[in-house]
Amino acid sequence: MLFLPFDPNITLALKIRDFKYLSDYYDVRVPITDKDILLGKKAVSFKIDVGAIPKTYKPGGKMFYQLETITERIIVTEVDRSGFLALEGYKEPPRSTYTKKITTSTILFTALIFIVI
């Protein structure tokens, strides 16, 4: 017999945040009922309909997510993980060299002012 001293009614919530308004999110919830998942013997997997997620939530093909564990008896939810999900075919934009030019020119200009003074 398996005795779990915690609430076995656990829901996993994946929240995909809107980049413009981070308080807005697209929510996918999956109830966890398999005891092997609760004991950490199996991984959780679920499907997300990316087409149903509004475009403002995935600018350029990248989405910010938070993964939370929710229980029925405990009111507190906890953010377990957060990060970015990239859609298939996503490519990082090239880094700008403009800031390096500003930094170099600023240093040269500052050095020139000290030399003149």
N, C-alpha and C positions, 0 to 999 in steps of 0.2 A: 504494500500500500504506500502511495506517495503522499507525503504530508508537506504542503507548502505553507509556511508561516506568513506569507504575504498574499496580497489580493491576486488570485489567478485570472481575474477578468482584466486583461491588459489590452490596450489598443495602441497600435503604432500609428502615429500621425506624421505624414510628410507634408510640410508647408512650403510652398514655393512662393517667395516674396516678390512683390511688384517693385521694380527698380525705382520707379518714380515716387510711390507712396509705400514705404516699407511696412506700414501698419496693415496694408491690404495683402491678402495671400490667397492662393489656391490650395485647397486642403484635400488630401487623400488619406482616408483612415482605413486601417486594416485591423480587425480583431485577431488577437493571437490566442488560439485555443489548443494548439499542439503542445503537449507537455515537453517534447524534445526541444522545441524552440524556447520554451520557458527555462529549461535547464541549460541552454546554450549548446546543445548537441547538434542542432540544425540551424541553418541560416534562414532569415526571413526574406521572401521575395514576393514582389507584387508588381503589377503592370500599371503604367500611367498613360492615359490618353493625352499625348503632348498636343494634339490638335485642339483639344478643349481648353487648353491654357491660353489666356489672352496674350496678344503680342507684346504688350508692355511688360509682361513678366519675363520675357526672353529676348531682350534686345541683342541683336547681332548673333543670336544662337546660344547664349549662355544664360543660365538661371541660377539664382541664389536659393538654397534650400535650408530648412531646419528640420531635423528629425526628432520627434518628441515621443515620450512614453506617457500614456495616460491610463490611470486606473480609476475604477469606480469608487472605491472606498477612500482613497487618498485624493484630496482635492488638488494638491500641488502637481503641476506638470513640470517636467524637466527636459531641457534641451540636451539631447544626447550627442548630437553631431550637427554640424552646419558646414556649408561649403558651396561650391559651384558645380553645377552639372552642365556639360557641354553637349549640344545636339550633334548628331552625326554630321560630319563635314565642317565643323567649326574650326576656324583657323585664328590664332592669336593675331591681332593687328600689329603691324610693325611698330617698334618703339621709335619715338621721335628723337631726333638728335638736336632739336631746337633748344632744349633746356641746357645741353652741354655748351652750345655756342653762347648762350646768355651768361652762363657761369664763367666761361673763359673770358669773355669780353668784359664782364663786370670786374673780375680780378685784375685784368690789365688796366682798365680805366682807374680803378682804385689805386693801383701801384703808381700810375702816372701822376695822379693827384698828390700822392705822398712825395714823389720825386720833385714836383714843381714847388711844393710848400717847403 
